[in-house]
Amino acid sequence: MLTKTFSTKDIVVSYYINQEKPLWNVIAIFYVLSGYCGGLALLVLHNIWLNILGTMLLAHSLILSAYFSHEFMHGTIFRSMRWNTVGGNIMLWLNGGCYARFKDMAQEHIFHHVKKLDSVVFDLPAFINNLPAPIRGLILALEWLYFPVISFILQFWALTAPFWNPKRRDERLRVIILLIVRSSLFTLLGLVSLKALVLYFVAYTGMVTVLRFMDAFQHTYEAYPVGLPFPKRNDVYEQANTFTTLISRRYWWLNLLVLNFGYHNAHHALMKCSWHSLHELDRDLFARQQTQYLTLPQLLKNYHRFRIARIFLGQGTAVDKQGNLEFDNFYGAVGVSFLVKA
């Protein structure tokens, strides 16, 4: 738990909500769009070093597009939610989260903030255990090798939901059209350069891996099946079960590589604070609180250590009875919460 009770009363909330840095947004969004197009162009060339550079640039652009999707869901880029929706749809198109409606994705993510819990529709352990042994063994082997096959399974499950979930059957035509258009574009890329198509998949897999790593240790919320009554949770519970996962505390600018997404306690304390100001908000709210900060070596160690265990054991616990960090039972989550609609 936190070492002391924090309060947004300690800061000028309006400063963080209303602080606008349009140049930061323009530069970052331009980087995402130009990096995506430039990276794609580099994939079709015949120089292997340019291919490697293109794969890395494309992967990073996809990663930032996902985090910009998250920013647009919170309405932190534009004052008008209409323009945030436009921006969110563009980013979701890039990262493949476009099969669900942006407004539905946003509502589901804000629910996570307001209710301070995770709702569960897909029973992952039961699904894995009920698979035929060879398939189960292949999935676990791929996960052991750090290939995020379960994340792809969850994405496929969400994509096909309109065809087996009666509540979402109105989304069928949308999904069919998007599948035809996107499949045609990827087919065209493959016809131009099969190598480029393979490298695109490598870049996309890199995106999924980074997003999953960043998402894995940010919460120890209780998970409740959809349909059951949800308990009421307060801000103390929220912060005690939320963790800040930074690339570096000393060099704050390194966290811009993931659009400051690691400042998760600050983000949950004030979810309308834009990405470019989260490091300031974190400093003002939590500068003297050490417990909720997880270092990159700690994160990497547990991500490696529990890459199979977390599939069956859930997120685990991160603090002992005295409120001290305890990593032996902090398994982490599987998947990327804000890009898959339940």
C-alpha positions as CSV (number, residue, x, y, z in Angstrom):
1,M,0.0,0.0,0.0
2,L,1.0,3.6,-0.3
3,T,3.3,4.9,2.4
4,K,1.1,7.9,3.0
5,T,-2.4,9.0,2.0
6,F,-2.2,11.1,-1.2
7,S,-4.8,13.7,-2.2
8,T,-5.3,15.7,-5.4
9,K,-6.1,18.6,-3.0
10,D,-2.3,18.8,-2.7
11,I,-2.1,20.0,-6.3
12,V,-3.8,22.5,-8.6
13,V,-6.0,20.0,-10.5
14,S,-7.0,22.6,-13.1
15,Y,-3.4,23.1,-14.0
16,Y,-2.9,19.5,-15.0
17,I,-6.3,19.1,-16.7
18,N,-6.1,22.3,-18.7
19,Q,-2.4,22.3,-19.4
20,E,-2.0,22.1,-23.2
21,K,1.2,21.5,-25.1
22,P,-0.1,21.4,-28.7
23,L,3.5,21.3,-30.1
24,W,4.2,18.1,-28.1
25,N,1.1,16.5,-29.5
26,V,1.8,17.6,-33.1
27,I,5.4,16.3,-33.0
28,A,4.4,13.0,-31.4
29,I,1.4,12.3,-33.7
30,F,3.5,13.3,-36.8
31,Y,6.2,10.9,-35.6
32,V,3.6,8.1,-35.3
33,L,2.1,8.7,-38.8
34,S,5.4,9.4,-40.6
35,G,7.1,6.5,-38.7
36,Y,4.4,4.1,-39.7
37,C,4.5,5.1,-43.4
38,G,8.3,5.4,-43.4
39,G,8.8,2.1,-41.6
40,L,6.5,0.4,-44.1
41,A,8.4,1.9,-47.0
42,L,11.7,0.6,-45.6
43,L,10.4,-2.9,-45.3
44,V,10.1,-3.3,-49.1
45,L,13.7,-2.2,-49.9
46,H,16.5,-4.7,-50.6
47,N,18.9,-3.5,-47.9
48,I,18.7,-5.7,-44.8
49,W,19.9,-2.9,-42.5
50,L,17.1,-0.6,-43.8
51,N,14.7,-3.5,-43.3
52,I,15.8,-3.8,-39.7
53,L,15.5,0.0,-39.2
54,G,12.1,-0.1,-40.8
55,T,10.9,-2.9,-38.6
56,M,12.0,-1.1,-35.5
57,L,10.5,2.2,-36.6
58,L,7.2,0.5,-37.6
59,A,7.0,-1.3,-34.2
60,H,7.6,1.9,-32.2
61,S,5.0,3.8,-34.3
62,L,2.5,1.0,-33.6
63,I,3.3,1.1,-29.9
64,L,2.8,4.9,-29.7
65,S,-0.4,4.6,-31.8
66,A,-1.8,2.3,-29.1
67,Y,-0.9,4.7,-26.3
68,F,-2.4,7.6,-28.3
69,S,-5.6,5.5,-28.6
70,H,-5.6,5.4,-24.8
71,E,-5.1,9.2,-24.7
72,F,-7.9,9.8,-27.1
73,M,-10.2,7.5,-25.0
74,H,-9.6,9.9,-22.1
75,G,-10.2,12.9,-24.3
76,T,-6.8,14.5,-23.4
77,I,-5.6,15.5,-26.8
78,F,-8.5,17.7,-28.1
79,R,-11.1,19.7,-26.2
80,S,-13.8,18.3,-28.4
81,M,-14.6,14.6,-27.8
82,R,-15.7,14.5,-31.5
83,W,-12.1,15.2,-32.6
84,N,-10.7,12.8,-29.9
85,T,-12.9,10.1,-31.5
86,V,-11.5,10.9,-35.0
87,G,-8.0,10.7,-33.7
88,G,-8.8,7.5,-31.7
89,N,-10.2,5.8,-34.8
90,I,-7.1,6.7,-36.9
91,M,-4.8,5.2,-34.2
92,L,-6.9,2.1,-33.8
93,W,-6.8,1.6,-37.6
94,L,-3.0,1.6,-37.4
95,N,-2.7,-0.8,-34.5
96,G,-5.5,-3.2,-35.5
97,G,-7.8,-2.4,-32.6
98,C,-10.4,-0.9,-35.0
99,Y,-12.8,-3.8,-35.2
100,A,-14.7,-2.6,-32.1
101,R,-16.2,0.8,-32.1
102,F,-14.0,3.5,-30.5
103,K,-16.8,4.7,-28.2
104,D,-17.3,1.2,-26.9
105,M,-13.6,0.7,-26.2
106,A,-13.5,4.1,-24.5
107,Q,-16.5,3.3,-22.3
108,E,-15.1,0.0,-21.3
109,H,-11.7,1.5,-20.4
110,I,-13.3,4.4,-18.4
111,F,-15.3,1.7,-16.5
112,H,-12.0,0.3,-15.4
113,H,-11.1,3.7,-13.9
114,V,-14.5,4.4,-12.3
115,K,-15.2,1.0,-10.8
116,K,-11.5,0.4,-9.9
117,L,-11.6,-3.3,-11.0
118,D,-11.2,-5.6,-13.9
119,S,-14.2,-7.3,-15.5
120,V,-13.7,-10.8,-16.9
121,V,-15.5,-12.3,-19.8
122,F,-12.9,-14.8,-21.1
123,D,-11.9,-17.5,-18.7
124,L,-8.3,-18.0,-19.9
125,P,-7.2,-20.8,-17.5
126,A,-10.3,-22.9,-18.3
127,F,-9.9,-22.2,-22.0
128,I,-6.2,-23.4,-22.0
129,N,-6.9,-26.4,-19.8
130,N,-9.8,-27.6,-22.1
131,L,-7.7,-27.5,-25.2
132,P,-6.3,-30.8,-26.7
133,A,-2.9,-31.6,-25.1
134,P,-0.9,-30.9,-28.3
135,I,-2.4,-27.5,-28.9
136,R,-2.1,-26.6,-25.2
137,G,1.5,-27.6,-25.2
138,L,2.2,-25.6,-28.4
139,I,0.6,-22.5,-26.8
140,L,2.6,-22.8,-23.6
141,A,5.8,-23.5,-25.6
142,L,5.3,-20.3,-27.6
143,E,4.6,-18.3,-24.5
144,W,7.7,-19.8,-22.8
145,L,9.6,-18.5,-25.9
146,Y,8.1,-15.0,-25.3
147,F,5.8,-15.2,-28.4
148,P,2.5,-13.6,-27.2
149,V,0.2,-16.2,-28.7
150,I,-2.4,-15.7,-26.0
151,S,-2.7,-12.0,-26.8
152,F,-3.4,-13.0,-30.4
153,I,-6.0,-15.5,-29.3
154,L,-7.7,-12.8,-27.2
155,Q,-7.7,-10.5,-30.1
156,F,-9.2,-13.1,-32.4
157,W,-11.8,-14.0,-29.8
158,A,-12.8,-10.3,-29.5
159,L,-12.8,-9.9,-33.3
160,T,-15.2,-12.8,-33.8
161,A,-17.5,-11.8,-30.8
162,P,-20.1,-10.2,-33.0
163,F,-20.7,-13.5,-34.8
164,W,-21.5,-15.5,-31.6
165,N,-22.5,-12.9,-29.1
166,P,-26.2,-11.8,-29.8
167,K,-25.6,-8.5,-28.0
168,R,-23.0,-7.5,-30.6
169,R,-24.6,-8.8,-33.8
170,D,-25.1,-5.2,-35.0
171,E,-21.3,-5.0,-35.4
172,R,-21.1,-7.8,-37.9
173,L,-21.3,-5.8,-41.1
174,R,-18.6,-3.4,-39.7
175,V,-16.3,-6.2,-38.9
176,I,-16.8,-7.9,-42.3
177,I,-16.0,-4.7,-44.2
178,L,-13.0,-3.9,-42.1
179,L,-11.7,-7.5,-42.5
180,I,-12.1,-7.3,-46.3
181,V,-10.4,-3.9,-46.6
182,R,-7.5,-4.7,-44.2
183,S,-7.0,-8.2,-45.7
184,S,-6.9,-6.7,-49.1
185,L,-4.2,-4.2,-48.1
186,F,-2.1,-6.8,-46.4
187,T,-2.5,-9.1,-49.5
188,L,-1.3,-6.2,-51.7
189,L,1.7,-5.7,-49.4
190,G,2.5,-9.4,-49.7
191,L,2.3,-9.3,-53.5
192,V,4.7,-6.3,-53.5
193,S,7.0,-8.0,-51.1
194,L,6.4,-11.1,-49.1
195,K,9.4,-10.2,-47.0
196,A,7.8,-6.9,-46.1
197,L,4.6,-8.7,-45.0
198,V,6.6,-11.0,-42.7
199,L,8.5,-8.1,-41.2
200,Y,5.3,-6.2,-40.6
201,F,4.1,-9.2,-38.6
202,V,7.4,-9.1,-36.7
203,A,6.9,-5.4,-35.9
204,Y,3.3,-6.0,-34.9
205,T,4.4,-8.8,-32.6
206,G,6.9,-6.4,-31.1
207,M,4.2,-3.9,-30.4
208,V,2.0,-6.6,-28.7
209,T,5.0,-7.7,-26.6
210,V,5.9,-4.2,-25.4
211,L,2.2,-3.3,-24.6
212,R,1.8,-6.5,-22.7
213,F,4.9,-6.0,-20.7
214,M,3.9,-2.5,-19.8
215,D,0.4,-3.6,-18.9
216,A,1.4,-6.7,-16.9
217,F,2.4,-5.1,-13.5
218,Q,0.3,-2.0,-13.3
219,H,-2.5,-3.4,-11.2
220,T,-3.5,-6.1,-8.7
221,Y,-7.2,-5.3,-9.0
222,E,-9.7,-8.1,-8.2
223,A,-11.3,-9.5,-11.4
224,Y,-15.1,-10.0,-11.5
225,P,-17.0,-11.9,-14.1
226,V,-19.4,-9.8,-16.1
227,G,-22.9,-10.0,-14.8
228,L,-22.0,-10.3,-11.1
229,P,-22.5,-7.2,-8.8
230,F,-19.4,-5.2,-8.5
231,P,-18.1,-4.0,-5.1
232,K,-17.5,-0.3,-4.4
233,R,-13.9,0.6,-4.2
234,N,-12.4,3.9,-3.1
235,D,-9.3,5.9,-4.1
236,V,-7.2,4.3,-1.4
237,Y,-7.9,0.8,-2.8
238,E,-7.2,2.1,-6.3
239,Q,-3.8,3.5,-5.5
240,A,-2.8,0.6,-3.3
241,N,-3.4,-1.8,-6.2
242,T,-1.9,0.4,-8.9
243,F,1.9,0.5,-9.7
244,T,4.1,2.9,-11.6
245,T,6.3,1.0,-14.1
246,L,8.9,3.4,-15.5
247,I,11.7,2.8,-17.9
248,S,13.7,5.3,-15.7
249,R,12.9,7.5,-12.7
250,R,16.2,9.4,-13.0
251,Y,15.9,10.2,-16.7
252,W,12.2,11.0,-17.0
253,W,12.4,11.7,-20.7
254,L,13.1,8.0,-21.5
255,N,9.5,7.3,-20.5
256,L,8.4,9.3,-23.5
257,L,9.3,6.2,-25.6
258,V,6.0,4.8,-24.3
259,L,4.2,8.1,-24.1
260,N,4.6,8.2,-20.3
261,F,2.3,5.3,-19.9
262,G,4.3,3.9,-17.0
263,Y,3.2,6.8,-14.7
264,H,0.2,4.7,-13.8
265,N,-0.5,5.9,-10.3
266,A,-0.5,9.5,-11.5
267,H,-2.7,8.5,-14.4
268,H,-5.3,6.9,-12.1
269,A,-5.1,9.8,-9.7
270,L,-6.1,12.2,-12.4
271,M,-7.1,10.4,-15.6
272,K,-7.7,13.7,-17.5
273,C,-4.1,14.7,-17.2
274,S,-2.5,14.4,-20.6
275,W,0.5,12.2,-21.3
276,H,3.0,15.1,-21.6
277,S,2.3,16.3,-18.0
278,L,2.2,12.9,-16.2
279,H,5.8,13.1,-15.0
280,E,5.1,16.5,-13.3
281,L,1.9,15.1,-11.8
282,D,3.8,12.1,-10.5
283,R,6.5,14.2,-9.0
284,D,4.0,16.5,-7.2
285,L,1.8,13.6,-5.9
286,F,4.2,10.8,-5.1
287,A,7.7,12.2,-4.9
288,R,8.1,10.9,-1.3
289,Q,6.4,7.5,-1.8
290,Q,8.7,4.7,-2.8
291,T,6.5,1.6,-2.5
292,Q,4.5,1.9,-5.7
293,Y,7.5,2.3,-8.0
294,L,8.7,-0.8,-9.8
295,T,12.1,-0.7,-11.4
296,L,12.8,-2.0,-14.9
297,P,15.1,-4.8,-13.7
298,Q,12.3,-5.9,-11.3
299,L,9.7,-5.9,-14.1
300,L,11.9,-7.8,-16.5
301,K,12.8,-10.4,-13.9
302,N,9.1,-11.1,-13.0
303,Y,8.0,-10.9,-16.6
304,H,10.5,-13.7,-17.4
305,R,10.0,-15.7,-14.2
306,F,6.2,-16.0,-14.4
307,R,5.6,-16.0,-18.2
308,I,3.8,-19.3,-17.8
309,A,2.5,-19.1,-14.2
310,R,0.5,-15.9,-14.8
311,I,-1.6,-17.7,-17.4
312,F,-3.1,-19.9,-14.7
313,L,-2.5,-18.0,-11.4
314,G,-3.7,-14.5,-12.4
315,Q,-2.0,-11.3,-11.4
316,G,-1.1,-12.4,-7.9
317,T,-0.3,-10.0,-5.0
318,A,2.4,-7.3,-4.9
319,V,2.6,-6.3,-1.2
320,D,2.9,-8.2,2.1
321,K,0.8,-7.5,5.2
322,Q,3.2,-4.7,6.3
323,G,2.7,-2.9,2.9
324,N,6.2,-3.8,1.6
325,L,6.7,-4.9,-2.0
326,E,6.8,-8.7,-2.3
327,F,7.7,-9.9,-5.8
328,D,7.5,-13.6,-5.2
329,N,3.8,-13.7,-5.7
330,F,3.4,-10.8,-8.3
331,Y,2.8,-12.8,-11.4
332,G,1.4,-10.0,-13.6
333,A,-1.5,-9.8,-16.1
334,V,-1.8,-11.3,-19.6
335,G,-3.0,-9.3,-22.6
336,V,-3.5,-5.6,-23.4
337,S,-6.5,-4.3,-21.6
338,F,-7.4,-1.2,-23.6
339,L,-7.2,-2.5,-27.1
340,V,-9.5,-5.5,-26.8
341,K,-13.2,-5.1,-26.2
342,A,-14.7,-7.7,-23.9
